[in-house]
C-alpha cells in the first residue's frame, strides 16, 4: 500500500505567500516602467514644442531682417 502523508500546509502557505510577493513586485516594476515611459513621452512632447517655438522665432527674426 502507498504511504500518503498529509499535505504540509505551512509549506504550501509559505510557497503561496512567496508567489504573491513575487507577483506584487513584478506588478510594481511594470507600473514603474509604464510611469517612466509616460514621462519620456511628455519630455519628448516638450522638446518638440520648444523646437517648434524656436523655429517660429527664427523665422520671425529672419522675416524682420528682410524688411
C-alpha positions as CSV (number, residue, x, y, z in Angstrom):
1,X,0.0,0.0,0.0
2,X,1.0,3.5,-0.7
3,X,2.0,5.6,2.3
4,X,0.3,9.0,1.8
5,X,1.5,11.8,4.0
6,X,-0.8,14.7,4.8
7,X,-0.1,17.9,2.9
8,X,2.3,20.3,4.7
9,X,0.0,23.3,5.0
10,X,2.7,25.6,6.3
11,X,5.0,24.9,3.4
12,X,2.0,25.4,1.0
13,X,1.2,28.7,2.7
14,X,4.8,29.9,2.5
15,X,5.1,29.0,-1.1
16,X,1.9,30.8,-1.9
17,X,3.0,33.8,0.1
18,X,6.3,34.0,-1.8
19,X,4.5,33.7,-5.1
20,X,2.1,36.5,-4.1
21,X,5.1,38.7,-3.1
22,X,6.8,38.0,-6.4
23,X,3.7,38.9,-8.3
24,X,3.3,42.1,-6.4
25,X,7.0,43.1,-7.1
26,X,6.5,42.3,-10.8
27,X,3.4,44.4,-10.9
28,X,5.2,47.3,-9.1
29,X,8.1,47.1,-11.6
30,X,5.6,47.1,-14.5
31,X,3.9,50.2,-13.1
32,X,7.2,51.9,-12.7
33,X,8.2,51.1,-16.3
34,X,4.9,52.5,-17.5
35,X,5.3,55.6,-15.5
36,X,8.8,56.1,-16.9
37,X,7.6,55.6,-20.4
38,X,4.8,58.2,-19.9
39,X,7.4,60.6,-18.5
40,X,9.7,60.1,-21.5
41,X,6.7,60.7,-23.8
42,X,5.9,64.0,-22.0
43,X,9.5,65.1,-22.2
44,X,9.6,64.3,-25.9
45,X,6.5,66.4,-26.5
46,X,8.0,69.3,-24.6
47,X,11.2,69.1,-26.7
48,X,9.2,69.0,-29.9
49,X,7.1,72.0,-28.7
50,X,10.2,74.0,-27.8
51,X,11.8,73.1,-31.2
52,X,8.7,74.4,-33.0
53,X,8.7,77.6,-30.9
54,X,12.4,78.2,-31.7
55,X,11.8,77.6,-35.4
56,X,8.9,80.1,-35.4
57,X,11.0,82.6,-33.5
58,X,13.9,82.2,-36.0
59,X,11.5,82.6,-38.9
60,X,10.1,85.8,-37.4
61,X,13.5,87.2,-36.8
62,X,14.6,86.4,-40.4
63,X,11.4,88.0,-41.8
64,X,12.0,91.2,-39.7
65,X,15.6,91.4,-41.1
66,X,14.3,91.3,-44.6
67,X,12.1,94.4,-44.0
